[in-house]
């Protein structure tokens, strides 16, 4: 009987030992399982952080590209010839000069990120200080951009220029108008403002020897004055009724038609 009791006790102790082993093993496994999600959570947090940073970078890059994309171009010509590239927020993002006088003016101004209205006013003020604004001279401004922007900018520029001129007591002939993308591209290729390009084309109608290179450093006022002079000379020639002179004029007209 005692032997049987001892045998039963040993059996129960063995079972308890196995249960204890099972319990410790179970706890060890659970601990390991509990430890694994931690790195995973950290990885998830890191992934979210990287995704957020990438999104912000994407948004930032997109905003940067939008801000520094030209929406319209404003070309000013007195004799300093200057181009302003304007973004959709009406801010100047690039400036360039077509001639030496324009480079000199821009070298003394900080126009980047200013509104185009302020930029135009500062350019006119500097041009005035340097003596380029002459009495009864001409200021030609062209705008090339989207249709809505053209109308708005033309109206604003005309007002800004007139106000600036009146503040400095000057008397100038001001012309502000829109030009097509095609015309802007042609003039840009020749490194002259659209206004000067058009003035030269008008001169070439009455003077076949006129070229962009010859006229590049002349103001639009000078080009237009010379055009008028040539037109008067041609008019006088036509009035003389001389056949050879009339024939010469017709020949020139035919040449112009080929432009």
C-alpha positions in Angstrom: 0.0 0.0 0.0 2.8 2.4 0.9 4.6 1.4 -2.3 1.5 2.3 -4.3 1.1 5.6 -2.6 4.7 6.5 -3.4 4.3 5.4 -7.0 1.2 7.6 -7.3 2.9 10.6 -5.7 5.9 10.2 -8.1 3.5 10.1 -11.0 1.8 13.3 -9.8 5.2 15.0 -9.3 6.2 14.0 -12.8 3.0 15.5 -14.2 3.5 18.7 -12.2 7.1 18.9 -13.4 5.9 18.5 -17.0 3.2 21.2 -16.4 5.9 23.5 -15.0 8.1 22.9 -18.0 5.1 23.5 -20.2 4.2 26.6 -18.4 7.8 28.0 -18.5 8.1 27.1 -22.2 4.7 28.7 -22.8 5.8 31.9 -21.0 9.1 32.0 -22.9 7.3 31.6 -26.3 4.8 34.3 -25.4 7.6 36.6 -24.3 9.3 36.1 -27.6 6.1 36.8 -29.4 5.6 39.9 -27.5 9.1 41.1 -28.3 8.7 40.7 -32.1 6.0 43.4 -32.7 8.2 46.1 -31.2 10.6 46.2 -34.1 7.7 45.9 -36.4 6.0 48.9 -34.8 9.3 50.8 -35.0 9.5 49.8 -38.7 5.9 51.0 -39.2 6.7 54.3 -37.6 9.8 54.7 -39.7 7.9 53.8 -42.8 5.3 56.4 -42.0 8.0 59.0 -41.3 9.7 58.2 -44.6 6.3 58.4 -46.5 5.5 61.7 -44.8 8.9 63.1 -45.7 8.5 61.9 -49.3 5.1 63.5 -49.5 6.3 66.8 -48.1 9.3 66.7 -50.5 6.9 66.0 -53.4 4.6 68.8 -52.4 7.6 71.1 -51.9 9.1 70.2 -55.3 5.8 70.8 -56.9 5.4 74.1 -55.3 8.9 75.1 -56.2 8.3 74.1 -59.8 5.1 76.1 -59.9 6.6 79.2 -58.3 9.6 79.2 -60.7 7.6 78.6 -63.9 7.1 81.6 -66.2 3.5 82.6 -66.7 4.2 85.8 -68.7 6.9 88.0 -69.9 7.2 91.8 -69.6 9.7 93.5 -72.0 10.6 97.2 -71.4 12.4 99.3 -73.9 13.6 102.9 -73.4 17.0 102.3 -74.6 17.9 100.0 -71.8 16.1 96.9 -73.0 15.0 94.6 -70.2 12.9 91.4 -69.9 11.1 90.3 -66.7 9.8 86.8 -66.4 6.8 86.7 -64.1 5.2 83.7 -62.4 1.5 83.1 -61.9 1.7 84.8 -58.5 2.7 88.1 -60.3 6.3 87.8 -58.9 9.4 88.4 -60.9 11.5 85.2 -61.0 14.0 86.1 -63.6 15.5 89.3 -65.2 17.6 89.7 -68.2 19.0 92.5 -70.4 19.1 92.8 -74.1 21.9 95.4 -74.2 24.7 96.9 -72.2 22.5 99.7 -70.8 20.0 97.1 -69.6 22.7 95.1 -67.9 23.9 98.3 -66.2 20.4 99.1 -64.9 19.8 95.5 -63.6 23.2 95.3 -61.9 22.0 98.0 -59.5 18.6 96.6 -58.7 17.3 93.6 -56.8 14.1 92.7 -58.4 13.7 89.0 -57.8 10.5 87.9 -56.0 9.1 91.5 -56.1 5.7 92.1 -57.7 6.0 93.1 -61.3 4.4 96.4 -60.5 7.1 97.2 -58.0 9.8 96.0 -60.4 8.6 98.2 -63.2 8.5 101.2 -60.9 12.0 100.5 -59.7 13.3 100.1 -63.2 11.7 103.4 -64.3 13.2 105.2 -61.3 16.7 103.9 -62.0 16.4 104.7 -65.7 15.3 108.2 -64.8 18.3 108.6 -62.4 20.7 107.5 -65.2 19.3 110.0 -67.6 17.7 107.6 -70.1 14.3 109.2 -69.8 14.4 112.1 -72.1 11.6 114.7 -72.6 9.2 113.5 -75.3 11.0 110.1 -75.4 9.3 106.8 -75.7 8.7 103.9 -73.3 7.6 100.7 -75.0 6.3 97.8 -72.9 5.0 94.5 -74.2 3.3 91.7 -72.4 3.2 88.1 -73.6 1.3 85.6 -71.6 -2.1 84.0 -71.1 -5.1 86.1 -72.4 -6.5 86.9 -69.0 -3.2 87.9 -67.6 -2.4 90.0 -70.6 -5.5 92.2 -70.2 -4.9 92.6 -66.5 -1.2 93.3 -66.7 -1.5 95.8 -69.6 -4.0 97.8 -67.7 -2.0 97.8 -64.5 1.3 98.6 -66.3 -0.1 101.5 -68.2 -1.3 103.0 -64.9 1.9 102.3 -63.1 4.1 103.8 -65.8 2.0 106.9 -66.1 2.0 107.4 -62.4 5.8 106.9 -62.2 6.4 109.3 -65.0 4.2 112.0 -63.5 5.9 111.6 -60.1 9.2 112.4 -61.7 7.9 115.3 -63.7 8.7 113.7 -67.0 6.9 113.8 -70.3 7.1 110.5 -72.2 5.2 108.7 -74.9 4.1 105.5 -73.4 2.9 102.5 -75.3 1.9 99.2 -73.6 0.4 96.4 -75.6 0.2 92.6 -75.9 2.2 90.5 -78.3 1.8 86.9 -79.4 4.0 84.0 -78.3 5.3 83.7 -81.9 6.4 87.3 -82.0 8.0 87.1 -78.6 9.9 84.0 -79.7 11.2 85.7 -82.9 12.3 88.8 -81.1 13.9 86.8 -78.3 15.9 84.7 -80.9 17.3 88.0 -82.3 18.0 89.3 -78.7 15.8 92.4 -79.0 12.5 93.3 -77.3 9.3 92.7 -79.2 8.7 96.4 -79.4 12.1 97.1 -81.0 11.7 94.1 -83.3 8.4 95.6 -84.6 10.0 99.1 -84.9 12.8 97.6 -87.0 10.4 95.7 -89.2 8.6 99.0 -89.9 11.8 100.7 -90.7 12.8 97.9 -93.1 9.7 98.8 -95.2 11.3 102.1 -96.1 15.0 101.3 -95.7 16.2 98.0 -97.1 19.6 98.5 -95.5 18.2 98.5 -92.0 19.1 95.4 -90.0 18.6 94.3 -86.4 22.4 94.6 -85.8 22.5 98.1 -87.0 19.4 99.1 -84.9 20.1 97.1 -81.8 21.7 99.9 -79.8 19.4 102.6 -80.9 16.3 103.5 -78.9 12.9 102.9 -80.3 12.4 106.7 -80.5 15.4 107.0 -82.7 14.3 104.1 -84.9 10.8 105.5 -85.3 12.1 109.0 -86.0 14.3 107.7 -88.7 11.4 105.6 -90.1 9.3 108.8 -90.3 12.1 110.6 -92.0 12.5 107.9 -94.6 8.7 107.8 -95.1 8.7 111.6 -95.8 11.6 111.2 -98.2 9.8 108.5 -100.0 6.7 110.6 -100.1 8.6 113.5 -101.6 10.1 111.2 -104.1 6.6 110.0 -105.1 5.4 113.6 -105.3 8.1 114.5 -107.9 6.5 112.2 -110.4 9.8 110.9 -111.7 9.4 107.5 -113.3 12.8 106.1 -112.2 12.1 107.1 -108.6 8.6 105.6 -108.7 10.0 102.5 -110.2 12.6 102.3 -107.4 9.9 102.6 -104.8 7.8 99.9 -106.4 10.8 97.7 -106.5 11.4 98.2 -102.8 7.7 97.5 -102.1 8.1 94.2 -103.9 11.2 93.4 -101.8 9.3 94.1 -98.6 6.5 91.8 -99.7 9.1 89.0 -99.5 9.7 89.6 -95.8 
